Amino acid sequence: MQRQRTQAIHDTMRKPLNIRNMCVIAHVDHGKSTLTDALVCKAGIITEAQAGNRRFTDSREDEQERGITIKSSAVSMYYELDENVLGSLKRDGNGFLVNLIDSPGHVDFSSEVTTALRVTDGALLVVDCVSGVSVQTETVLRQALSERVQLTLIINKVDRCILEQKLQPEELYQKMSSIIQKVNSLVATYRTDEQEKIYDDDHFDPCKGNVAFGAGKQCWAFTIPQFASFYAEKWSKQTKEKVAQKLWGETYFDNDTKKWLTYEEMIVARKDRPTGTIERGFCQHILKPIYRLFNSCMELNIDEVKTMTDKLGVKLTTDELDPQQQDGKVLMGNVMKRWLPAGEAMLHLIVLHLPSPVQAQAYRTDYLYEGPQDDRAAAGMKSCDPNGELMIYISKKIPSTDGARFLCFGRVFSGTISSGQNVRILGPNYQPGTNNDVQVKNVTSVSVMIGDRCISMGSVPAGNVVALSGIDKCLLKTATVTSYNEAHNLRMMKFSVSPVVRAAVDAKEPSDHARVVDGLKKLAQSDSLVQILNENGQHIIAAAGELHLEICIQDLEREYAKCQLKTSTPVVTYRETVTQESSHTAFTKTTNKHNKFFMRAQPLPDGLAEAIENGLVTANHDQKERTRYLVENYQFDLAATKKIWSFGPQHVGPNMLIDSTKGVDGLSNIQDTIVAGFQWASDEGVLCNENLRGVRIDLLDAEIHRDAAHRRPDQIIPAIRRCLLASMHMAEPRILEPVFVVEIECPSRVLGKVYATLNKRRGQIIEEVELNGTSLTRVKSYLPVNESFGFTSELRQMTSGQAFPQCQFDHWQLLPGNPFELDSRSGQIVQEIRLRKSLHGSIPTLDTLIDRQ
C-alpha cells in the first residue's frame, strides 16, 4: 500500500494542474493539527481511531507534551475524487497531490507561518467558533495576503457551541455569520489593489463552497454544497446551485405551507401566523438534523440513533451502538464522522477552491521575482514550466535525524531539480552580474515528504515542494537556487515578529565550550527568525518571545550542543533614535587631518521606518518608483530621494544615509567606505550600541584628499562613524522599547484582577469586548516587552487559571525620560545595557566625538 501511494505521488508530481500546495493557519488552540488529522486519515496514513487525537503533524516530543505546534511540518498526500464532485474543474485526471504544511498558531513561532506560506499557493484558515476571530487569526491572514496566497475558511469546534454553550440553531447561525463577516472585513482591509480581482467584499461565502463548518476533535465537517447535492436529489427539478442559495442567508422555509420565503415574505407571514413554524433554511435543513442527532446520542437513545443512521446510510458496529460500552460523546463522534467526514469536506475546499501551481504562479511571480518580468526565469515561473530555467526558493532548513546536516526545504517554481545536478545558490546579498554571495554546488539528493518519511526521488519538477541535500553549508537560512546565470533573487521573506527577547548562554563545563559554539551555528540554521550574536565574548540568543527563547535554548541543549547550559535572565532588545534635527552640524577629520566630513541627523517622517521594515521601500526598488512613493507619501525632497546611498543596518534597516553634498571632488571614490561607516554606526548607536531606527543622516559636505594613500578605509571609516554619532548626539537621542499587543480572554468576573496585573506592568488597555453567547470578555492591551517576563504565570495565578493571554510584537515606542539623566527610567536602562556590554560607564560626550575646525 505504501509503495502504491508513493508511486501515485510520483506520477501526480508531473501533473501541475492536479497539485495543491497549501498550509493550515490559525490562532493557537483553534484546532489546526486535529483538523489536519482528518486529511491524513483520508489519505490512509493513520487510522480512523487515531484521527483527531494523534496530531500526526506534531512530530516533536515537546509539541505533544505542550499541545501546541512549534515547527511547521510537511506531508504529501494522494487522493482521488469523484467525477461529479470535480465537475468542470480544469485538471489532468481525477487523482490529486496535496502538499500540506501544518503551521504553528502561537505568535512566538510566526516565522514558521511565513516560511510555510512562501512555498504554498493556498491556505486553510481555521477559526474557533467559540472564540471567534482572534489576534493571531488577523496576523496570519495578513501574512497570507502579503504572500499572495489564496484562502479558504473552516469554522471549527461547532460541537462546543451546541453542547457547552447550548446555543439554539438561529443563535449558532448568527455566530457563524458574524465570524464570516469579520474575516471578510479583514480581507477587504488587507488586500492589495491587484488582489481585488480575487477577493471581493464577500469572498468567503458558504454558498460558493469556500467555507466549511465542523469539529476537528470528532473529525466531522461539512460544506453547504455537500448538503445542496443531497437535497437537490431529494427535491426534484432544483439544481444544486439553486438549493445552495436557499441553505444560507436570508432564505426561510415555512413548515406549514412547505414553501420557501424571502426575508420580506417571512416578516409578513409571521405577522399573519404568529404561531407558524418558519425557520431559516440553514437552521431547518442542516442544523436541526445535526441537533437531533446530537441529542439522541448524548441521551444514548439507541433506537432513535439506529433509525437516523439507517436513513443517512451510516453503518455502525454492534459495539459502537452498545450503551454499556460507549458514552454519548463517543457515540456522537462515531456517527458524525461517518455521516459528514471532515477529510472529505476539507478536500473539497482544497481541490475546488485553492489554485494549482499553474494558476497561482501566473500572478505570484510579479511579487516573488525581483528581476525583469520578461526574462527566462520569470517566464518559466509564470508558466510553471518543468523544462524552463531552474528556480527554487529555500524557505527553511530541517535538521537531519542525527542533527549533523540539514535538509533544505523549499519550492520548485520553474524547471526540474535532479539528484547530482550542479546549481547556483544565491544568498540574500547577491547582486546580478557579480560573484558576491553566490556559490555553485552539487545537489546530492532530492526528496519529498510522504507521510512521516522523507522519500528520495530522482527528480522533482516545477510546482512541487522539495527537500534538497548537500547544499546546506552554502546558505545560512534561505536562498534562491537556480541554473540560470542571469537569474535574480526571489524576494526575501518578511516576518511579522521581531527577535526582541534575548539571553546569554554558555556551557556549564568549560570543556563543552566548542560544542556550544557549534550548536549555536546549527540553531541559527534551523530557525528562520532566531539571531545568534556575540557581545563581549558572550553568546546571545535573540528570539521573538519568552516561549520561543525557551524552545531555542531547549533545542540547543538537547539536539545541537548536547551538553548542559547555563543561561542568563532574559533581557529586551532596544533601539536608538533621534527626536529632532541636529542642533549643529557635526564635523570630524581623519587622524591624518587630510579628510573632513560634515553631517546632520534628523528623524525619518512618521511611518517611513515601518514602510522600510515591511519592504515597501528598499535599496533594490526601482529608483523612479521609490522616488514617487517617498514624495507622494512622505513629502520627501525630490533631490534627496535620488541620492539615497544606503539603508542600515545590514543595508536593509529603517535608517537612511543621504548624499546632500554639492560638487565635492573625489567623493565617489570613497562612497563604499562612507557607507561602511554608516553601517557600523547604524548597528551600534551613540547611547548604548543598540541598532538605530528611524534616523536620517545627511552628508552635507566633505573634503577628500586626492592621493588614495591618504584616504584609506582605516582612516575614513572611524571618522565617518564619529561624525554620525556626533550628529545623533546633537539631535536629542532617545531609546525605543518594543511593545507587545496582548489579547486576554477571561470570565467577566475576573476583569478587575486582569486590569490590576496590567496596570502594575505599565499596560495600556485599548479594547474590551464581550464575546457573544459566552460569559467571557476579550481584552486588548499594549504591554512593554520589558514588563512581559513572568506576566503569563502571574496573570494565571491572580485569576486562578481563568485568564489566557497571547502576546504579539506590535510596535516600538519612546521610553520615558532623558537617557542622559541617570535617575530617569531611560537613563537607568541605558546604564544597564552599557554595563551588560562592558562599555564605558557613561555615554560618550560630544567633545570626544567631534573635532575642531
N, C-alpha and C positions, 0 to 999 in steps of 0.2 A: 504493500500500500504506500509506504514511504517512497519507494522507488518510482511508482507511478505518479505520485504527486510531484516529485522532483522533475520528472520528465515533462509533465504538463506545464509546470512553471517555466522550464527551459524553452519549450515551444512557444508559450504565450509571450515571453520576453521579446520575441521578434514580431509581435503584432501590436504596435504602439496605440492603435485605436482601442485595444482591449486592456490597456493598462490604466490603473488608477493609483497614483501616488498621493497618499493622504495621511493626515495625522489627526489625533484626537486631542482637543484642547478644552480647558475648563478651569474654573476656580478650584482650589484644593477641596477635597472631600465631596465633590459634586458627582463622583461616580464614573470617572473615565475608564479606569482599569477594569472594573466589574463589567461595564458595558462591552469593553474590548473582548472579554472572555467569551461573549456570545458569538462574536465573529470567529474567534479562534476555534470555538467548538464546532461551528458550522463548517469550518474547513477540515474538520476531522483530526485536529491536533490534540485536543483534550476531550474528555468525555462530557456528556450532558450533566452528570452528577457533579463534576468539578466546576463547571461554568458558574460564575457569579461568586465563587469562594476562592478559587485558585489564584486569581490575579496573575495570570500567566506572564504578562509583560513586566511585572515587578520581580525581576530575577535576582536582585541583590538581597542578601540576608537582612540588612538594615531596613530595606523597603518593606519586607514582610513584617518585621518587628514593629515599625513605626506606623504602618498602614498608609504610607504616602509614597508617591513615585518621586525618586530623586534624580535618576538619569533616564533620558529618553531611550527607548529601545525599539528596535525594528523587527517586523515579522512579515514575510512574504507568503501570501495565501492564494490558492487557486479555487475558483468557484465556477459552476455552470448555472446559467439562468434559463428559465423557460422562454420560449418564443413570444408567448402572449404578454409576458412582463416587459420584454425588451422593446416590443413594438417596432417603431421606425427608427430606433437609435442607430446611428452610424457605427458599424462595428465589423469585425472580421471573425465571424463565428460566434458561438454562444458561451465560450469559455473566457473568464476574466482573471487577470492577475491583479491582486490588491496588495500594494506595498504599504503597510500600515506602520506608523510610528506613534507609540503612546508617549505623551509628554507629561512632565510634572505640572502640578497645579499650584504648588507653593511658590510664592513670589521670589523667594531666595534662589530658586532654580529657573528663573525666567529665561536665562540664556539658553537653556536646553530647549525651550519652546522655539526660540528664534532659529536655532540650528536645525530643528525639525521642519519648520516652515520653509526654510530656504530650499530644501531638497524635495518638497512636495508641491502639488498643484491645487489641492483641495484640503479642507479641514472639516471635521465633525465637531461643532461647538456644543458642549454639554452644559445644560443649566439645571440646577436643582429646583424642582417645582416648589419645595418648601421655602428655601432661602431666596429664590429668585436671582436676578442679575446682581452679582457681587463685584467687588473692586477688581479682582483678577480676571473676571469674565470680560470686563471692559478692556483691560490691558491686553489680553491675548487676542481679542477681536481686533483691536487697533494694530497689533503686530501682524496679524494675518492680512489685513487690508494693505498695510505698508509693504508687504512682500508680494502683493498681487495674487493672493491665494483666495480661491472661491470657498464659500461657506455653505454648510447645511446645518440644521439645528435639531437637537433632540432634547426634549424636556424630560428629565429623569426623576425618579423617586415619586412617581404619581401615586404609588400604593400608600405612601406615608400620608398624603393628603386625605386619602379615603379612610384609612384605618386609624391613624393617630389624631389628625385634625378634625375628622368627622365632617368634612365639607360635603354639602349637598351637590348634586350634579351641576346645577347652574352656578354655584359658587366656585366649583372647580373649573368650569369653563371660563369664568371671568378671570380667575387667577392665571390660567394658561394664556388667555388672550392678552392680559396685561404684560406677561413676560415677552410674548412675541412682539408686541408694540414697542416695548422698551428696547429689545435687540434691534428692531428695525430703525428706531430713532438713533441708536448708536452707529449703525451702518451709515445712515444719512449724514451723521455728524463727521465721521472719519473718512468717508470715501473720497477719492480724488475726482477731479473733473473727468478723467478718462474712464473711471470706474462707474460713472453714472449709466453707461450703456449696459453694464452687467447688473448693477444694484439699483433698482428703482426704489421709491419710497416705501413700498410694501413688498420688499424682496422675499422675506420669509412669509409664505402663505401656505397653510396646511392643505388647501385645495390643490396646489401645484404638486404637492408630494415632497417638498424640500424640508418639511418639519415632521418629526416623529414624536410620539409620546410613549413612555414606558417606565420600567423598573429594572435597572441593571442587576440588582441583587437576585431577583427572581427570574431574570432572563426573558422578560416579555416586553414587547413593544409593538406599536402599530403606526401606520400612516393612514390618512384619510382615503387615498386611492385604493388601499387594500380593502377597506370596508365598502368603498364605492363599487369595486368589482363584484363583491358578494351580493350587494343589494341590486346592482344592475341586472344580474341574472335572475334575482327573485322578483324584481319589478320589471316586467317585460315592457318593451317599447321605450326604454330610457337608456341613454348612453352612460358609460362610466363617468365621463367628464361632467355631464349634467347632474348626475347623482352626487358627485363630489361637491359641487357648489351648494347642494342642499344640506350637506353634512357638516358645514362650518359657516359661521357668520350669522347674519340676521335673517335666517330662514327657519320657519316654525312648522310643526306638524300638529294638526287638530285630530286628536284621537277619536272624537265623536263623529266627525264627518269624513275622516281619513283623507283630508286634503292638506296640501302644503300652502302656507300663508307667508306673505311678506311681513315685514315689521309693522307697516301701517295697517294691514289687514288683521294682524294679531291684536293690535290695540283695540280695534273696533269689535272684534269677536269677543274679547274678554269683557268689554262693556256690556255686550248683548247677553253673554252667557258667563256670568262670574264664576259659576261652579264647573265650567267646562275644563277639560284637561288638554291644554295647549302647551306643548313643550318645544324648546329649541331642537332642531334636527339633530345636532351633535349629542345633546343630552338624551333624547328619546331613543335614537338608534345605535348609539355607541356606548355612552356612559351607563345607561340603565341596565343593559345586559351584563356589563362588567360589574356593576354594583350588585346585581342579583347573584352573580356567580360568587363574588367575594363573600356576601352574607351567607350563602349556602355552605361554602367551605368553612368559614370561621365558626359557624354553628354546628359543623360536622353533620349536616343534613345529607347523608349519603344518597338517599333515594333521589332527592332533588338534584344533587350533583350528577348522578348517573343519567337522569333524564336530560339534563342540559348538555352533558358531554356527548351523549348519543346524537343529539340534534346537531352538534357542532362537528361531529366526526372525530372527536378526541378520544384516543384509546388510553386507558389506564390499567395497570395490573391489579390483581386482587389485593396484593399487599398495599399498594398505593391508595386503595379505597377502604382499607381496614381502619376504622376509627380507633381501634385499640393500639395501632402502631404509629398513627400519624396525628400531628396536631393540625389545627386549622390553617396556619400559615404555610406549612409544608405542603398540605393538600392543595391549597390555593396556588402555590408556586408551580406544582406539577401540572395542574390544569392549564394555567395561563401560558406557560412556556410551550405547551404542546399546541394550544389554540393560536397564540399570537407570538411565535418565536422571535426573539429580539434580533437574532442574526439575520433573519430574512428581511425585516423592516430596515435594519441598518444597511444591508447590502443594496436594497433598493435606493436608499439615499445616496450611497456612494457611487454606484454604477450609473444611475439615471440622472443624477443632479450634480455630480462633480466632473470636471473636464478630464479628457485624456491628455497625455503629454503633447500630442499633435495640436489640440485646441489651445492648451494653456501656453505653450512656448511661443505661439504666434503673437500673444500680447505681453508676455512676461519678459521677452528678450530686450525690448526697449528699456526696461527698468534695470535688468540684470547686467547687460553687457555694456562696458564703459567705452568700447571702441566704436568706430563708424558702423552705422546700422546697415551699410551696404557691402561690407567686406565678407570674405568667405566664412569666417567664424560666425558672424551674425546670421548669414543666410542659412547655414547648417542648423543653427539653434532654432530659428523661426519655423523651419520645416521639420524639425526633429529627424534629421536625415542621418540614418545609420552609416551612410557612405561618405558623409561630409567630414570636415576637419574635426578632430577630436577636441571636445570642450567639456571638462569636468570641473565641478566645484566641490572641493573637500570642505565640509562644514564642521567636522569634529573628528577626533581620534579616539578609538576604542582600545583599551589595553587588552593584550592577549591574556590567555588564562594564567600564564606564568609571570605576567607583568613585565617581561623583559623588552618586548617590542609592542608596536601599536598597529592596528588596522586603521587605514584612512578611509573614513566613511563619507560618501558623497553622492552626487547625482550626475549621470551622463546626459548632457544636454544635446550633444551632437557627436557623430562619429561612433566608432566601436572600439572599446578598450579590450586588449587581449593580453594573456599571460606572456611574459617575455618581451613586451613592447617597450621601446625607449620613448620617454615622454619628457617634455619641458615642464618644469614646476615653477610657476610664477608666484613669488611671495607678494605680500601686500605693498611693498615699496618698489615693485618692479615698474620701470618706465620703458615703454616700447622703443626699440632701437638701441637699447643699452644692454650691458651684461650685469647690471645691478640687480641683486635679489632674484636670480634665475639659475636653475640647475637642471642638468639633463641626467635622468636616472632610469634604470630598468625596473619595470613592474614585475615582480617575481611571481605573483599570483593574483587572480581576480575571483572574488567570491560574492555570494548573495546570502542574505539571511532567510533560511527556510525553517519555519518553526523556531525552535530554540537552538538551532545549529547553524554554523557558518559553512555553507557548501561551496566548494571550489567549482568555478565554471571556466571553460576555455576562453570565452569572450562574453562581453555584455554590451548590447547595442544601446543607442540613444533612447531616452525615455525611461530608463530604469535607475534605481538606486544600486550602489555598488560599494564593496569594501576592497581596498587595494592593499597589498603587502609589498614591502621592500622599499617604500619611498618615505617612511615615517621620519627618518633622520634628516630629510631635506626640508621639512616645514615644521614650524612651531605649533600652530593651532589650525590655521586654514590656508588654502592656496587654490590657485587655478591650475589645472593640469591640462596640457594641450599638446598637439602635434604640429600646430601651425606657427611658423616662425614669426609671423607678423601679428599674432593674437594679442589683444589687450586683456586686462584683468576682468574677471567678473566682480561685480560690486561687493565690497566688504559688508558684512552684517552689522546692523546697529542694534545694540541691546537696550532693553527698556529699563535696566537696572545698572547701578554703578558699584564698583568694589569700594565701599565706604567704611567697612569694618576690617580692622587688621589686628594681627597678633604676631609676636616674635616666637619662633620655635628653634629648638636645638636638641641635640641628643643628650640623654641623661648621662650616658657613659662617653667620655671623650673619644674612646676608640671607635665609636659609631659615627663620628662626625662626617666621614666620607659617604656613609650610607645616606645620611640626611641630605647632603648636597645632591647626590644622585637622585634620591627620592623626590626632592623638590622640582628637579628638572622634569621628571615624569609626571608629577602632579600638574605642572604648568601645561603640559601637553594634553592631559586627559580632560581638563576643564576649560571651556571656551572663554570664561569670564575671569577666573582667578588670576591674580597678579602675584608674582614672586619678586620681591625687592631685597636689596641688600643695603642696610643703613648702618654705617659704622661697625661693620663686621657682623651685624645681626641679620638673620634670615627672617624676612617679614612675609606673611601670607595675607593678602588683601582679598576680601570676599564681599558678597552682596549683603549679608546679614549674619546674625548670630548662628542660625542653623546651618547656613552654607559654610561658615567658618568651621563649625564643629565637625561637619561631614568631611571637609578638606583635611583637617588635622587627623581625623579617624582614618581616612584613606591613606594618608601619608604614613601613619604608624603601622597599619595592618598590611597594606598592599605594596607600597613603593619603597619606603625606607626599611620596613620590617625590623624596627627597633623601638625601644621606649623613648618617649619625647618629654621634654619639659616645655611648657608654653607660658607666655606672659598673659596678663589680663588684657582682654580685647580693648582696643582703642579706636578712635574715629579718624578718618581721613578728612582733612580740611582743605580749603582753597584760599588763595590770597587774591585780592582785587584792589582797585582804586576807586575812589568815590568822587573825584573831581579832577580837573586838568592840573598838571604840574604848575606850581606857583612860579617857578623859574625854569629856565632852560638848563638842563643838565649838561655839563661839559667835562670830558675826560681826554687824557692823552695817553699814548702808548708809553711804555717805560723808556724808550729811546727818544721821546719827545718829537718824533718826526710825523706822527699821525694824530689828528684831532677829530673829535666827534661831538655833535650837539643833538640832544634828543629831548622829547617831551612825552609824557604819558597822559592818557585820559580814559574814562570808561567807554566801553562799546555801547551803542544805543540799546535800550531795553529790548530784550527778546532776541538780539542777534547771537548771543552766546548759545542760547538754546537751538537756534537755527543751524549754527555750525555743528553742534553736537548731534543734531538729528540728520546731518548730511545734506541740508538744503543749501549750504554754502561751503564749498570745499576748494582746495587748490586744483583739483582735477576738472572742475567745471569749465565749460566754455566761457571765455572771458567776457564776451558780449552778453551772454545770458546772466552771468554773475553780476556784471555791472548794472544791467537793467533791474535785477532783483534788489540789489542794495540801494539803488537810487529810489525806486518806487516804494519799497517797504521801510527803509531806514533813513531816507533823506541823506544818503552818503554823498559827499562831494564827488562829482564825476571824475575829476582828475585823480583823486585818491584811489578810486576803485580800479583804475588801470595800472596802479603802481604798488599793488599788494605783493610784497616779496615773499611772505611766508605766514603760515599759521603755526601755532605751537601750543604745548609741547608736542613732540613727535610728528610735527608737520600737519597734524590734524586737529589740534586742540582749539579751544574757543578764545584765542588771542591772536592779534594781528600785528605784523611789522609792515609799516608803510614807508616807502621812499618819498619824502616830501622835499628833497633837495632840488636845486636848480643849477645845472651846469657844473657839476663837480668832476674835475678831471680824474680819471683812473678809478672811479667808484665801481664800475662794472668788474674790474679786475679782482676786487675783494668782496663781491656780493655774497658768494658762498660762505666766506669767513664770517661776515657780519651775521648772516642767517644762523650759522653755527653758534655764535654768541647769544643770539636771541633764543635759540632752542634751549641753551643752558639756563639762561635767566628765567625763561617761562616754566622750566621744570623745577627750579629752586628759587622761590621768591625772596624778597628782601626781609620779610618779617621772621620766618622760621623755616625757610627752604621747602615750603609746600608749593604745589603746582599753582600757576596763575589761572584766573578765569575772568573773562570779560574785560580784558585790558587791550587798549590800542597803543602801540608805540610808534611815534613818528620820528624818523631820522631827518632832522631839519637841515643839517649842513655837515660838511666834513672836509678835512684837508688831508690828502693822501700823498705820500712820498712816491716819486716816480720810480725809484730803484726798488725792485722786488725784494732785495735783501733786507730792506728796512721796513717792509710791511708783511712780514711772515705771520702765519696764523697764531704762533705762540706770543706775538706782540699784539695782534689785533683783537683776538677773542677775549682776553681778560679786560681790555679797555672797553670793549663793547658791553660786556656784562656789567662792569661797574657803572657805565653810563645809563644802562637800562635800569639798574637797581636804584640809582640816584634819582632818576626821573620818577620812579614809582614812590620813592621816599617823600618826594615833594608833592604827591598827588593824593594825600590823605589815604594811605593804605589801610585796608581793613581785612578781617578774617571772615570767610564764608563757612557756615556749618551746614552739613547735609540734613535734610528733614524728611522723615517718613510721613506718609499718609496712613493712618491706622483706621481700619474698619473693625468695629466690635459689635457682635451680636450677643444680646443678653436679655433676660427677662426684665420687664419694666421695673419690677420692684427693687432691682439692684443697681439702678441707674445712678443713684447718689454715690455709691461706692466706686462706680466706674469714673464718674466725674472727679471725685476726690483723688483717685490714683493718677488721673491725667494731669490735674492741676498741680499736684506735687512735683511732676516731672516737666513742667513748662508746656504742657499740652494745650492746644487751642481747638476748641470744638467748632466744627464748620457745618455739621449737618446731623439731624436726628429724625429718623423716620420709623414709624410703627409698621411692622410687617403685617399686611392684611391676613386675617384668618389665623393669627397666632398671638401669643402673649409676649412675643419678642419685639425688641426695638433694635434698630441698626444705628450705631453712632459712628460718625466720621470725624476724625481729628487729625491735626498736624502734631507730630511729636519729633523733637530733635533727636537725631540718631544717638547722640551722646547720652541721652536720657533713656534710651530704649533697653539698655542692658539689664536683664532681670525683670523687665516690665511684664512679660507674659506670665511668669511664675507669680509675681506679686499680685497681678490682677486676678488670676485664678484663685489665689489664696484669699484675697479680700472678698471675692464673690462666691466662695465655696465651689469653685469649678464651673460656675454658670455663665461666665463671660469668655468668649473666644475671639482673641484679637488676630488680625492679619496685617502685618506691616509691609509697606512697599515704598521704596525711594520715590520721592515726588519732586523736590526742588532744593536749591541752595538758598540760604538766607543769611543776611548780615548778622554776625554775632554781636550782641550788645556790648557797648563800651569801646574805649580807645585802646588799641594794643600797646601803645607807649606808656599807658598808666598801669602800673603793676597791681594796683588794688581793684582794677576793673576785671570783669569776667573774661573779656577778650585778652587782657594783659596776662592773666593767670594761665589761660590756655596756651598762649604763645610761649610763656616760660616753661610750661610742662613739655611742649613739643621740642623746644631747644635743648632742654635737659635730656630728653629721651634720645635725641640725635647727637648728643655730645657736642653741641655748638657752644660758642661763647655765650656767657650768661645773659648779655643784653643785646638788643637789636643794634646792628651797626649804625653809627652816627653818620649824618650826611657828610661831615668833614672827611671821614675815612673813605668815602666813595668818589667824591668829585675832586677835580684838580683846579688850580688857579690859572686863569687865563694870562 
